[in-house]
Amino acid sequence: MEYTTLGSTGMQVSRICLGCMSFGSSDWREWVLEDEASKEIIDRAIDLGINFFDTANMYSRGESERILGEALEGRRDEAVVATKGFFRMREDDPNSGGLSRKAIEQELAASRERLGMDTIDLYQPHRWDYDTPVETTLRALDDAVRRGHVRYIGASSMWAHQFAESLRTSDRLGIERFQTMQNHYNLVYREEEREMLPLCQKEDVGVVPWSPMARGYLTRPHEEIDATARGETEEYLYEHPYREGGGREINERVAEVAADRGATMAQIALAWLLHKDWVDAPIVGTTSVEHLEQAVEALEIDLSESELAYLEEPYEPVPVSGHA
């Protein structure tokens, strides 16, 4: 396993972050793994040297956090655990979502309890809250750090101007600033290269992209995507413009390079991300030990400049996606 410093936090994290959205309850999503299968993957990740885990309170309505916390029992100090809050947790409670002080304090407390952690390493607003002033949100997050409930704070998908406003607000108030950006970024969605990623690089913000495999679109030939269990049941699988802007040709080129390399398409897609200087640790979600092991093997793939250019060349601008 390779390790890197996460932004300017000083924390050393594995270059692969294990995403835990697929752990929890199949009642939430049909393709989600239950306890035993989830913990098997987490255990194998630790064996492989992965020490960075990302979850969220909304994943299986808290079950993902509970499973991760139980799987890490007795070895939490060696792990870097990130979780998120924003989406409403209870339909009958409007204050169980958003980024008000009340929502942050009560949902952070619930996440800490489910994870079995006094202090969460990285706490991230899952999306931008248009109903709460950013200063209110940042002060609440700063208080969480000062209480010892959180070590660092990070952000997830938003507009670059919103992220810049957040950083400037923290600097003006002399409070904790966002140390990481968890954004939407992969070979068939590169709109973040225009503003967000240069901003993160300038501000020494750690980048942990979500959906590095484009929700499976970069893991198999275009015509086979719908045949997967997730493809047959996941209504959100098609909300992003992966098939637009040269996406199909990129998919074909990933398959071609994978065949030439004797690798999987997923490994090539992940290797491409790992070659980007502004990326610290892509968030890899999986439902099998085999795919996890293959993801770690992608660290050994050294793509040439010509291969990188060949994979990138068909890309065309697509609508911004993932902020809402």
Secondary structure as GFF3:
##gff-version 3
##sequence-region A 1 324
A	DSSP	beta_strand	3	5	.	.	.	ID=ss1
A	DSSP	beta_strand	12	14	.	.	.	ID=ss2
A	DSSP	beta_strand	17	19	.	.	.	ID=ss3
A	DSSP	alpha_helix	35	47	.	.	.	ID=ss4
A	DSSP	beta_strand	52	54	.	.	.	ID=ss5
A	DSSP	three_ten_helix	59	62	.	.	.	ID=ss6
A	DSSP	alpha_helix	63	71	.	.	.	ID=ss7
A	DSSP	three_ten_helix	76	78	.	.	.	ID=ss8
A	DSSP	beta_strand	80	85	.	.	.	ID=ss9
A	DSSP	three_ten_helix	94	96	.	.	.	ID=ss10
A	DSSP	alpha_helix	101	115	.	.	.	ID=ss11
A	DSSP	beta_strand	120	125	.	.	.	ID=ss12
A	DSSP	alpha_helix	134	146	.	.	.	ID=ss13
A	DSSP	beta_strand	150	153	.	.	.	ID=ss14
A	DSSP	beta_strand	155	156	.	.	.	ID=ss15
A	DSSP	alpha_helix	160	173	.	.	.	ID=ss16
A	DSSP	beta_strand	180	182	.	.	.	ID=ss17
A	DSSP	three_ten_helix	191	193	.	.	.	ID=ss18
A	DSSP	alpha_helix	196	203	.	.	.	ID=ss19
A	DSSP	beta_strand	206	207	.	.	.	ID=ss20
A	DSSP	three_ten_helix	222	227	.	.	.	ID=ss21
A	DSSP	alpha_helix	229	233	.	.	.	ID=ss22
A	DSSP	three_ten_helix	235	238	.	.	.	ID=ss23
A	DSSP	alpha_helix	247	261	.	.	.	ID=ss24
A	DSSP	alpha_helix	265	274	.	.	.	ID=ss25
A	DSSP	beta_strand	283	285	.	.	.	ID=ss26
A	DSSP	alpha_helix	289	297	.	.	.	ID=ss27
A	DSSP	three_ten_helix	298	300	.	.	.	ID=ss28
A	DSSP	alpha_helix	305	312	.	.	.	ID=ss29
###
